[in-house]
Amino acid sequence: MMALPGGHHLDSVTLPGQRLHLMQVDSVQRWMEDLKLMTECECMCVLQAKPISLEEDAQGDLILAGGPGPGDPLQLLLKRGWVISTELRRIGQKLAQDRWARVHSMSVRLTCHARSMVSEYSAVSRNSSKEMGQIEKLLMEKCSELSAVTERCLQVENEHVLKSMKACVSETLSMLGQHFGQLLELALTREVQALVRKIDASDNIYTTESTTGNLFSLTQEGAPLCRIIAKEGGVVALFKICRQDTFRCLYPQALRTLASICCVEEGVHQLEKVDGVLCLADILTDDSHSEATRAEAAAVVAQVTSPHLPVTQHLSSFMESMEEIVTALVKLCQEASSGEVFLLASAALANITFFDTMACEMLLQLNAIRVLLEACSDKQRVDTPYTRDQIVTILANMSVLEQCASDIIQENGVQLIMGMLSEKPRSGTPAEVAACERVQQKAAVTLARLSRDPDVAREAVRLSCMSRLIKLCRSPSERNSSDAVLVACLAMGIQLQVKKTKISALLWLLFWYVQGCSA
């Protein structure tokens, strides 16, 4: 985790296999590429740290898998940044375990990596600023101090002295991390500024495509980099692309990048400043745009209306265009040619129903219930629990409206929603299991709300809903071991009982819950 000024941390530089997109090359070729970057570090370890550690975790020592290409400062920063931040974290772990030999050898290696990053970046970047030069100097001073003090600790046997020195090492390590975070943030900011300027100045479609692609790659490194991009004018530059007809073929790429940047509040603020919502509405309502372009615009809408971002509640411009956007999204759901397009459009609608209750009334008038329930029978559009999660979220939020119940019954919706109570993961991955839990929970909540209407309650009982609820409560495996699903099922059972349906079944349901029986 990389420390940033003010106590923040930059934890966005993830594992190489996840985000750094390292090239898969022949092992000998990779070794030769690594060698030119790592020789200095290996020599320093031998010369300063004496014998290389033979401890059991020595095999976990970090090496840089393939050097950055010539003249590629961004990849250099990201790769070296990941290595150094990981070394900092591991030194902290070894320090907590009082593994002084490992702490020292890793401190020496950390110094080598830091020196390599500074020298390599200086070689490929433009003239560095005075501020960067000062922080580079502070960083290297702290690296030398850490190596020196950990070497002295190796000679100390008195536990009380070691304890006091441990506090000193910890403080030095903390300051080193802070300086490293500041340097990395400054360097990344500088590179982002260069990319944004290049987009602003370019009228060449190939240059703009390449630069936008680089910007998108940076957004995949996490929220801290998205904040830097938003702060340095990335949102403004991307909307500039989306407002030029000559760049229409680049709209999907620019919108995809915008969706990533808007995962942070700073991105949403910038979108509001440049009337981004109006631009998105224009794209969504313009049938001359490709389906891919409109789908990416829907993804941006889904991001900026996310209930997880408190700033979205203050998007005044969204209210002005909400009817147009909702209408276009329903149409996109209806005409979607793939599951991905439907997922993006339905996710945007789901978030909008949280954003404002008036959206639910709009959806009712647009016959959205029919569109969504018909899609459930189309495997080409709805084939994953993630998509069903969006559908049942919309239905759950719409179910607060009294007139929603009649539309649900008319479209055979009760049976479809009951089917969602049996949602099971195919792969067993944590993300898919969590999605299935959400589908089951929201399906139960939707049915509980709709059961206020006696016709819905009778239909639910006719379809053996109570027996399914009892099974969900008795068997944790049926509800993906989720307590949230259990509570939602109990609430639904109580609602059915209130309607004088099947009270004996409800009593059995409560009995099994209290007893904690499994079968």
N, C-alpha and C positions, 0 to 999 in steps of 0.2 A: 504494500500500500504506500503510495507516494504522498508525502506531506506537502501541503500547500500553505501559503501564508494565512495567518489568522486561525491556525489550528485545524484547517480543513485538510482533507486527504484526497489525493488523486489515485483512485483504485480502478481506473478504467483500462489500464494497459494489461490485458488479460493474457491467458496462456497462448503461446504461439500457434498452436493448432487451432485455436478458436477464432482469433482475430487477426493475427499477423499474416495469415495466408502465405506461409512459407512454401517455397517451391519443393516439390517432391523430385529429388534428383538421385542419381546413383550415389551410393554410400562413399565411394572413393572420391568422387567429385566434391561431395559435401565436405569430406574431411579436408581436402585441399583448400577449399574456400574458408573453412573455419581456421585453418592453420595460420593464415596470414594475419588474422585478427587476434588469435589467442596465444601466439608464441610469446609475446611480451608478458602476458599475464602469467603463463606457466613458468617462465624464467624468473619472474619476480617472486612467485610462490616458493621456488626452490632456493633462491638466493636469500630471501628475507625470512621465510618461515621455516627454513631448514627442511627436514624430511616432510614429504607430503603425507597427510594424515592417512592412517590405515584403519580408521574407525569404520564401523559398519555402515554409516551413512555417507561415507566419502564418495560413494558412487553417485550420490545425488548432486554433486557439484555441477553448477550451471555452466553450460557452454552456449555460445551463440550459434544457432542452427542456420548457417549461411549468412554471409555478410550482406549488408545493404548494397544495392547497386551504386555505381559511381554517380555522384551528383544527385543522390536521392536523400536529402536531409531529413525528410519526414520519416521514412522507414528507419533510418539510422536512429533517430530520436526514440521511436516507438520500440525498436528492438533493444537498444541499450537501456532505455527506460524500464522495460519489463525486467531485464536481468538485474539491474541495480535495485529496483524496488523489491524484487524477490529476495535478493541478498540481504537487504536491510531487515526484512521480516524474519529471515532465517537466523540472522545474527542475534536478533532480539530473543528468539526462541532458545538458542544455545546459551545466551547470557542468563536467562531465567533458570536454566538447568546447571549453571556453573560449569559449563564445558569450556574451560578457558583455552585449551589448545585449539579447539575448533573455532572459538570466537576470534582468536588471533589470526589463524590462517585465512578465515573468511574475511576478516578486516583487510588483510593484505590484498586479497583478490578483489575486494570491493574498491580499494584504492586504484588498482589497475584498470578496472572497468570504468571508473569515473574519469581517470586520466585519458583513457581511450576515447570515451564519448566526447570530452571537451576538445581533444585534438582533431578527431575525425570530423566533428561538426564544424570546427573552425576552418577545416580544409575545404568543405563543400558549400559552406554558407557565405553570404555576403559579410561585409565588415560588421562585427558584433558591436552592440551598443556599450556605452560606458557602464551601464547598470549590469549588463550580463557579465562584463569583465570582472566587476567587483564580486559578484556572486560566485563566479568560477573560482576566484582566488580564495574566497571564504570556504567554498566546498572542499578544495584541495587541502587547505590548512586543516580542516576538521578531519579529513581522511587520514592525513599524516598523524594528527594527534591521536586518533582512534588506534592506529597501528602501533604507535609508540606506547600508549598506556596499556593496551592489551598484552604487549610483549613484556612489560614490567610485571603485569599480573602473573605471568608464568613463573616468575622467580620468587613470588611471595607465597609463604606457607601459612602464615598467621591468619586465621579465619576472620578475626576482627578487622585486620588491615584490609583483607580482601573484600569484606563487606562494604567498607567505606570507599574502596576503589571501584567496586561494582556500581555504586551510585554515580560516580564520576563517569564511568564508561556509558552508563545509561543516558546521562545528560548529554554527553558528546554525541552518542548515536542519535538522540532526538534532534539535536541541532543540525547534525549532518543531514538527516532526513528532511528537515525544514529547508535547508539551503538547496538540496537537490530538487525538492518540489518547486521551489521558486525558480530555479534555473530552467527546469523542464517546462514550466508553464510559460516563462518568457520566450523560450525558443519555439515552442509550439504556437504561441500567439503570433510570433513573427512569421512563421510559415503559413499560418492561416490567413494573415493579412495579405501575404503575397498571392495566395490562391484567389482571394476575393478580388484583389485589384486586377488580376488576370481575367477573371470572369467579366468584370465591369468594362474592361478596355477591349475585350475581344469581340469582333464581328465575324469571326471564322467559326463555322459550325463544328469542325473537328477539334479545334483548340478548346472551345467551350465544352464540348462533350468530354474530353479528356480531363479538363480541370474540374468539372462537376463530379466526375467519377472519383477523382482524388478526394474531393470534399465529402462525398458520400462514405468513402472508406474510413475517413476520420470520424464520422458520426458513429460508426460501429464500434469505436473504442470506448464508448460510454458517455455518461452525463457530463463529466467535467469538460470534455472536449466539445460537446454540443453547446455548453455555456460559452466557451471561448468563441466558437463559430458565430453564435448569435450576437455576442457582444461586438465582434469585429465586422459586422455587416453582412454576414452570410445569408440571412433571411431576405434582406433587401436585394442582394444580387440575384438570388434564385427567383424571386418574384419578377424581377426585371426580365429574366429569360421567359417566364410564363406569360408575359404581356407582349411578346414579340412574335408575330406570325412566322418570321423567318426561322425561328427556333422551335416550331411546333413538334418536330420529331424528337426534341429533347424534353418536352413537357413531362413525360412519365419519369424520366431520371431526375429532373429537378424537383418534381413533387415528392418523389420517394425520399429524396434528401431532406426536403422540408419536413416531412412527417417524422423523420428521425430527430431533427433539430428541435421540433416542438414537443419532445418528451420532457423538456425542461421549461420552467416558467419564463425564463429569459427569451426563449424562442417564441412563445405565445405572445409575449409583450411586443416583440418586434413585428410579428404577424399583424397584430392589431394596429400598429403605427402606420403600416404601409397599405392598409385596407385589404389585407390578404383574404379576408372572408368574402368580400365582394368578388375578388378574382376567382376564388374557388367556386362561388355560385355561378359565375359566368361560364366556367369550364364545364361544370356538372349539367347545366341546362342547355348547353350547345351540342346538339346531336352530330354536328360535323366533326367533333373530336372523336377519336377512337375509344373503344371500350376500355382499353388499357389506361388511357389518359384519365378518363372519368373515374376509373377504379382507384387510381393513385390519388386523385383529388378527394375521393371518399375516405381514403386512408388518412389524409391530412385532417379532414373534418373529424374523423374518429379520434385522432390524437388530441386535437385542440379542445374537444368536448369531453375528454376523459374525466370521470368523476374523481380520479386520483390527483388531479391538478386543481387546487383551489382557485387559481387565477381564472379558470374558464368561466366561473360564475359571473365574472365582470366583463365578459365579451359583449359589449353593447352592440357592436356592429353585427353580431351573429343574429340577434333578435330581429333585426331589420330584414335579413335575408333568409330567415329560418323556413318560411313556407316554401320558397323556391327550392331550397336545399332538400327539405324533406320530400317534396314531390319528386325531385330528380332521383333521390336515393331509392324511393319505392319503385320507380320505373327501372332503375338499374338492377334492383333485386329481381324484378319480374323478367327482365330480358337477359340476365346474366348467362354467359355461355360456359362458365366454369365455376367450380367451387370456390376458387380464390377470389374471383370478382364478387360473388354473392357474399362471401365472408366479410370482405372489406365494406361493402355497402350496408350489410345488416349490423356490423359492429358500429358503424357511424350512427345508424338509427337507434341502436340500443343505448348508446351514450347520450344521444339527444333526448331520449325519454327521461333520463336522469336530469338533464340540463334544465328542462322546462316542462311543466305538466301540460301546457298548451299543445305541445308536440303530440301527446297521446290523442287529443281530440282531432288534430290534423290527420293522424294515421287512421283513425276510425272513419273519417270522411273519405279518405283515399282508398278504402277497402283493403288496407294493409294486412288485416287478419287473413283474408282469403289468399292474398299473395304469399304470405309466409307459410300458411298451412299447406297450400298446394306445393310449395317448394319442398316441404318435408318428404313428399313422395317422389321427388326427383333426385336420384342418387348422383346425378351429374353436378347438381348444385349443393346438395346437403348430404355430405357423406362422412362428416367427422363430428365428434362431441363439441369441438370448438365452435362450429357453425350452429349446432343445436343450442349451445349456450347463449348465443346472441339472440336466436329466435325466441327462446323461452324467457329471456330477460325482457324483450319487448312486450311479450304477452303478459308477463307478470306486472309490468308497470301500467299496461293498458287495462288490466283487470280491475283497477280501482274505479273505472267508469262503469256505471250501471248498465248502459246500453251495450257494453262489450259482450255480456253473457249470451245474448240472443245470436250475435254474429258467430260466436264460438260454437254454439249448438248447431247452427245452420251449416257450418263448414265441417261438421264432424270433429270439432277440435278437442272435445273432452277425451275421446279415445286416443287421439294423437298425443295429447299431453300426458295421459296415463302411460302411454308407451315410453315416455321419457323417464318415468319412474324406474324403468328397468335398464337404464343406460349403463353399459359396461365398457371398460377400456379394452382396446384390442392389443396394444403393445405392452401395457403395464408400466409405461414411463410415468414418473411423478407428475409431469405436466398434464398428461392425458387423464390420469386418475383424478387429479384436482378438477379438471374440466367436467368429468363425469359426475363428481360430487356436486358441482355447481348446477348441472342440469337437473339432477334429482331433487336438490333442495328447492330450486326455483320452480320446478314443475309442481311440487307439493304446495308451495306458497301460492302459485297461480290457481290451482284447484281449490285451495282453501278460500281464497278471495272470491272466486267465481261461485262457490257453493252458497254464497248469500242468496243467490237466485234459486228458488226451489226446483226449477226445471233442471238446472245443472246438477244439483244435489241428487235428484232422482236418477239422472242419467249416470252419474258416477257410481251410485249403488247398483244400478242395473248392470254395469260393466265390471262388477265385483271389485270395486275400488278398495273396500274395506279389507278384503282378504289380502290384497297386495300391500296395504299399509301394515297389516299385522306381520306379514312376512318381512317387510323392511325393518320393523322394530325388533323382531325376534332374532334376525340373522344379520350380524355386522357385515358379513361378506356381501349380502344383498345391497347394502347401502355404501359399499366401498369403505366400511369402517369409519363412517363420518357421523359425529355427534350432531352436526348441523342438520344433516338430512333427517336424523331421528327426531329432532325438535320440530322440524317443519312437518313431518308426518303426523306427529302428535297434534300439532295445531290444526292440521287438516281434518283429523279424526274428530276433534272437538267441534269443529265447524259443522261437520256432517251430523253429529249428535244433536247439535242445537236445532237442526232442521228436522228433528224427530225421525231420523232415518233408521239406522241399525245400531241401537244403543248397546246391545249385547256384544257386538263385535268391538265396540269402543272399549268396553270393560275388559275384554280379553287383551286388547292392545295395551292398555294401561297396566294390566297385571304383568304381562311379559316385560314391560319396561321396568317396573319396580323390582321384579324378581331378578332381572338381568339374565334370564334364561336364553340359551342359544338355540334351542329346538324343542 
